[in-house]
Amino acid sequence: MRRSCRRKPRSTRSGPLRPTTRTLALVALLWLAGCADDAAAPAPSPGAAPAAAPAQPAQPAQPPRPAHLDEPQFWRLVEEARRDAGGDTERQSELLATRLEQLPAQQIADFGAIRRRLDEQAYTWELWGAAYVIDDGCSDDCFRDFRAYLISLGRAPYEAALKRPDSLAPVVQDAETGDWENADDVTPEAYEDATGEDIPSGDSDVAGNPRGREWDDEQQDELVARYPALAARFR
């Protein structure tokens, strides 16, 4: 029997995708999704500043070191305490101690160092002779108290006395009236109260021979001649 040469019509249904075709299709979809994300993100404008780096946490500020106390500040403390004490030497020492305790430890120590230097500068035969005339005699301890009292009077009387001890005649009192004994060096006590420790420089007294020309306590006429203004007031 003769076979028909007519071909069978092709089916219009497509067969399953090959593996490679499926992979390519997936890659294309991912690429399209990436393009969409890029399009959604705004492009930086020309000349725009780069994004700022995240802020770093602030470091705690270090407390400033206390400044040293100088000589003008020393005299200001002394003179304000004397003014507020109404010239009462003992009360002045009490006020000064209380105010020193409020200062940093370094400044209290500075106050003590300045006071010691001033005490050493006043350790002269000339000032000892002045104290001798004022109080009609003056031992080592008396002269130590006198120098403390002299510092307590303030800067102007102190500096004038270094140059000319007889200049003290209008401003000083004798040991009892002026209460020389209570013109204490309050620095060691103030430092200990403020810190609980001893002051580094210590509190030893000035020792050795005074500077200047020595006088003879048996030559009263000579002393009177050397300090005429003091002698006129206290003799």
Buried (B, 14 or more C-beta within 10 A) or exposed (E): EEEEEEEEEEEEEEEEEEEEEEEEEEEEEEEEEEEEEEEEEEEEEEEEEEEEEEEEEEEEEEEEEEEEBEEEBBBBBBBBBBEEBEEBBEBBBBBBBEBBBEBBBBBBBBBBBBBBEBBEBBBBBBBBBBBBBBBEEBEEEBBBBBBBBBBBBBBEBBEBBBEEBBBBBEBBBBBEEBBBBBBBBBBBBBBBBBBEEEBEBEEEEBEEEBEEEEBEEEEBEEBBEBBEBBBEBBE
